[in-house]
Amino acid sequence: MIYVAIISVLITVMILIRFLFLKKEIRRVTEQLQERSTLGIDRKISLAFFDNDLEKLAEEINVQIDETKKADAQKRRTENELKQAISNISHDIRTPMTSILGYIQFLEDDNTPSEKRREYILIVKNGALRLKVLLEEFFELTVIESADYPLKVESVQLNDLVLEVLVGFYEEFNRRNIEPTIHIPEQEIIVKADSSAVKRVIENLITNALKHSTGNVTITLRSTLSSVELIISNPASQLKTEDLFFLFDRFYKVDQSRKGKGTGLGLSIAKSLMEKMNGSLTAELKENQLLMICRWDPHETKYMN
């Protein structure tokens, strides 16, 4: 009996010691959490005494810490992007508005010759049209990014759709003396998407390529084992690798002086539409060639011989 009593006492002592260690470790974890919240100490929870349940708790806390860091980083980026967008749209509105008001003052002058009046009226008209395009694209992007933006998802035959859009740019290619290089397979490639949205994406990407190309424009449609890809590429010697991170931001322009005629919204609209259709739009820079790559999931595609 004495041995049973001794063993019972030892077990009780061990349980008590373990309980005290667990209690001490819980206090230590609590202190670490308090340091994070009150002192802003940015480090994960660490343990000195290991217990399976306590380890799982610490692991889950650390996962939440990582998620909070990601959310904070995304929030900061969104805030910075919004501030930059507001600054850019203010500049893009103010510039033509200042020009319009200035030339209206000239038109109000009775001594302005008639030929000059025609010239000033044209300048005012062009400025007003630029403002109209800017506001329309800004409104369109706002609508597209809303949660209830309607999409009519259906089977879209990309081969013909891409060629149809390219035909619409025939005069623009000629005017810029550019003969596009087109690689479209005979095999039909069908994706689940909204045909009008896909058209808008292609139009925006080709418009962007034409505006900034220093040479040819290449359009490639292909299917891979992992996806269907539509690639629109053009020489872009003025582009830097760090620009790729911002290309799809609202109102972003590589030309920081913002003297170009574009609104800086075309790529944002294209990316938003692709994401709405469960696709993706990314940019790559290879040997001074800018590649805009639209990708569709293979589960959303079909190939026909």
N, C-alpha and C positions, 0 to 999 in steps of 0.2 A: 504493500500500500504506500509505503514511504516513497518508492520509486515513481509511482503514479503521481503522487503529490508533487514531487520534484519536477517531473516532466510537465505537469500542468502549470506549475509556477514559471518554468522556463518559457513555455509557449505563451503564457500571459505576458511575460516580460518582453518577448520578441514582438508580439502584436502591439504592445504599448509603445515600444521603441519605434516600430514601423509607423504607427499612428502619429507619433511625435515628429518623425522625419517628414511624413506627408504634410502635416499641418505646417511645419516650418517651410516646406517647399511651396505650399500654396500661398503662404505669406510672401515669399520671395517673388513668386509670379505676380501677385497683386502689386507689390512694390514696383516691379518692372513696368506694369501697365500704367500705374500712377505716374511714373517718371515720363512715360511717353506722352500722357495727356497734359501734365502740368509743366514739365520742363522741356517738352518737345524733343526728347532724346529718340532718335530714329534708329532703333535696332530691334531685331526680332527677340522673341522670348527664348531664354535658355534655361536648362534644367541642371541642377547639381545632384539631385536624387532621382533615380529613374524608376518609374512605375508605368506599366502598360497604359492604364487609363489616363494617367497624368501626361504621358507622352502624346497620346492621341489628342488630348485637350490642347496642349501646347502647339502641336502641329496644326490643328484647326485654327487656333488664334493667329499663327504665323501666316496661314493661307489668307485669312481675312485682312491681315496687315498688308500683304502683297496686293490684294484686290483694292484696298483703300489707296495704296500708292498709285496704282494704275489709274484709278478713278480721278485722283487728284491731278495726275499728270495730264489726263485727257481734258479735265475741266480747265486747267491752265492753258492748254493748247487751244481749246475752243474759245476761251475768253480772249486770248491774244489774236486768234483768227478773226473774231468778231470786231475787235478794236481796229485791226488792220483793214477789215472790209469796210467799216464805217469811214475810216480815213480815206480809203481809196474811192469809195462811191462819192464822198463829199468832193474830192478832187475832180472826179470824172463828170460830176454834175456842174460844179462851179466853173470849170474851164469853158465849156460851150456857152453856159449862161452868161458869163462875163463878156464873151465875144458877141453874143446876140444883143445884149444891152448896149454894148459899145457901138455896134453898127446901126442900131435903131436910133441912137443919138445923131449919127451922121445923116440918116434918112430924114430926121426931123429938121435938119438944116435946109432951109429953102434955097441956099446957094449951091447945094450939091448937084453937079451935072447929071443929066438923065442917064448917061452911060454908066456913071459911077453908081447911080441908084440901082440899076439892074444888077450890077456886080455885088452890091451890098445885100440886095434882096436874096440873091442866090446863096451868099454866105450865111445869112440868117436862116434860110430854109434848111441848108445842110446841117447847121447847128441844132435846129429844132428836131430834124430827123434823127440825128445822133442821140439826142436826149430821149426821143421816143423809143428807139431800139434798146437803149440802156434800161429804161423803166420797164419795158415789156419783158426783157430777159430776166430782170430782177424779180418781177412778178411771177414769171414762169418757173424760175428756180424755187421760189417760195411755195408755189403750188405743188411742184414735183416732190419736194421734201416733206410735204404734209403726209400724215399717216393714212389718210383716206384717198390718196391720189388714185384715180381709176386706171386700171390697165386691162386691156382685152388680150389675154394670153391665148395664143393659138399656134398652130404649126406654121412656121415662117420659113420659106425657101430662100436661104441666104444668097445662093448663086445669082439668081435673077434680081433680087432686091438690091444687091451691091451694084450690079450693072445699071439698074434703073436710076439709082442715085448718081452714079458717075456721068450718065448721059446729061443730067441736069447741070453738070459743071463743065460741059463741053466748051461753051463760049469763054468761061473764066480761064480754063486751061490754055485755050488759044491766045487769049489776051495777054497772059503772062508768059507765052511762048514755052509752055511746059507740056511735054508729052508723057503722060503717066505710064508707069510700068505696072501691068495688071497680071496677077497670077491667081486665076480662079479655076479650080478643077472641074472636069466634066461631071464627075460624080456629084449628085445632088446632096447638098447638106441642109438638113432641116432642123431648126431649133424651136423650142417652146418659148415664145416671146410675144411682145406687142409689136406688130409690124410698123406702125407709125412711130413708136418710140425708137425702134432700131434704125429707122430712116433718119430720125433726128440725130441720133448718136453719130451715124456715118457722116451726115452733112456737117455736123460741128467739127468732127475730126478732120475731114477734108478741107474745110474752111480754115482751120488752124494750120494745117500743113501748107496750104497755098499762101497764107499770110506770112509765114515765117521761113519757108523753104528757101535755101540759097542754091537750089539745083532742082533735081528731079523729085517726083513723088511716086512712091511705090505702094500698091494696094495688094495684099496677099490674103487669100482665104484658104485655110487648111484645117485638116482634122488630124489630131494626134491621139495617142492611146489614152491620154488623160483629159483632153478637152477639145473643143472647137475654137479656133482662133481667127480673128480678123485683125490683121496688122496693117496699119497705115504709117508709113515712115517717110522721112524727108531729111535732107542734110540740115544740121543745126549747129554750125560752128560756134555761134555766139552763146550756146547753152552750156551751163556748167552742171556737174553732177549734183551739187547742192540744190540746184533749182528744181530737180525732180520732186523733191519732198513737198514743194509748194505749188506745183503746176495745177493741181485740182482745187486749190483754195479759191474762194470767191474773190473776184476782181484782181487776182494775182496776174501781174505782167512781168515778163523777164526784163523788159525795158522799164527800169525803175523811174525814169523820167515821165513815164506814162504818156508819151507823145503819140503812141499808136492809136489807130482808129477803133480797135476792138474794145469790147466791154470787159474782157477778162472773165466772162461768165460761161462761155461756150463749153469749156472742158468740165466745169463744175456741173453743168446741166447734163452732159454726156455721162459722167461718172454716176450721178444720182439715178439716171434712167437705167443704166446697166445694173446697178445694185437693186433697184426696184424689180428688175426682171430676174433676180437671183444669179446675175452674171457678175463680171468684174471688169474694170478698166484700169490698167496700170501703164506706167511710162518707163522706158529704159533708154539709156544712152550708150550706144556702141559705135566706136570709131567715128565720132561726130555725127552719127545718125540718130535721130530721135524716133523711137518706135512707140507708137500708141497701140496697145494690145487689148482687144476685147476678147474675153474668154467666157464660154458657156460650159456648164457642167455636162459631162458625157451622158448622164442620166436624163438630161433634158434635151438630148439631141438624137437625130436619126439620120442614117446615111442610106441613100438609095442608088442602086446601080442603073 
